[in-house]
Amino acid sequence: MEEVIIYGYCSIGEAVYQECIRRKLFVLCFCEDNKIRKNKAHTDIDIFSLDEIVQKKLDGKFLICIPNATPVIKKLQRVGYKNWELAFTYLLKEHYLYDTYLLKSKEVAIREIESCILSHESLNVSDKLFLRSIDLEITEKCSMRCRDCSNLMQYYKIPKNYLVEELINWLNILLKYVDEIYEIRILGGEPFMHSEIHRVIEKIISYSTVHRVVIYSNATIMPTKEMWDVMENEKVSFSITNYGRLSRNLLNMQQELDKRNITYDIHEMGNWTQCADIKKHNRDRIQLEEIYNKCCAKNLVTLLAGKIFKCPYIANAVNLGAIPIIEGEFLDLEQLDKMGLEAKRKLRDYLNVKEYFLSCDYCNGRSFDAEEIEPAIQILEPRDYVVIGGDIYGK
């Protein structure tokens, strides 16, 4: 009986595990470096980090259940594992639609599985540029003021909404060079602070190369009827964080989502780490690579103020003017659009090749095993920060 290790304790991993049972494969364990997922396990199968698997000298074929598989492949190669396979061939629609999921609702699990299939398939098409997700920050405004917000919303002194025409123009440019996007994630701040959010959603829905729109909300603001009418679409889903008493419209929002049959996921606040400070650490290259490799947010591609970033921390730190502008650490869409045939290659290289960013030197780091802090502590005024400024031209 062939022995396998399922890389990724997630909804995708759950589906692959059930397929392994059907194929009579022996699952040695799940491989999962995220201690939060490990601590919330709903399985009798052992869950080990990759380091633990190396220490235990476990040997089996790794079935990669992470949509963004390239960093995982590199990680496995670094520790000497060459026997791996992308898990999308184990995700059969006639099976995963009816499998059992304990980590997420079935609707959300299926959405994650679909994104994994498309992500893995795209790796076999050399000229295709596929984005699993991109965060579209439509507003700097938030209805809460969390002291330790990892997206740095607590630092904006005069937050603003971005014009609908600007947002649509940036998306149009991006979609000239990206063949397919599984989901565009609309956020802020709190996206419903933007009174014209429905116009942005309506445009995104119209793109044939965008599969889904996910709205990230803290359930403080109830959308208007005009917004709800646009969002009542099979492409639209919600990801809601429950902040307890602060999420004053949670019940109303949930009832409306149920009424309109809109897919949603509600998760409790928590799992916050101390990653909201802006401070230069003077790390060397090896330390920067370590910070980057351990980061849980390094592949959260973000579109902010007409620029593409690999992570929301750098995006907002640059937008605030709190860290230097470093050549090559983000892409300006207007400039990209002037490159003609080179634009797609430039975008692909930026998204896939970077090993670390010099901008990582200003972040505390966002590793999966970082110590947790109390979430959502509210403050009365925006936090102060030092405007570092200046240009650095790195390699």
Secondary structure, 3 states (H helix, E strand, C coil): CCEEEEECCCHHHHHHHHHHHHCCCEEEEEECCCHHHHHCCCCCCCEECHHHHHHHCCCCEEEECCCCHHHHHHHHHHCCCCCEEEHHHHCCHHHHCCCCCCCCCHHHHHHHHHHHHHHHHHCCCCCCCEEEEEEEECECCCCCCECCCCCCHHHCCCCCECCHHHHHHHHHHHHHHCCEEEEEEEECCCHHHCCCHHHHHHHHHHCCCEEEEEEEECCCCCCCHHHHHHHCCCCEEEEEEECHHHCCCHHHHHHHHHHCCCEEEEEECCCEECCCCCCCCCCCHHHHHHHHHHECCCCCCEEECCEEECCHHHHHHHHHCCCCEECCCCEEHHHHCCCCCHHHHHHHHHHHHCCCCHHHHHCCCCECCCCEECCCCECCCCCCCCCCCCEECCC
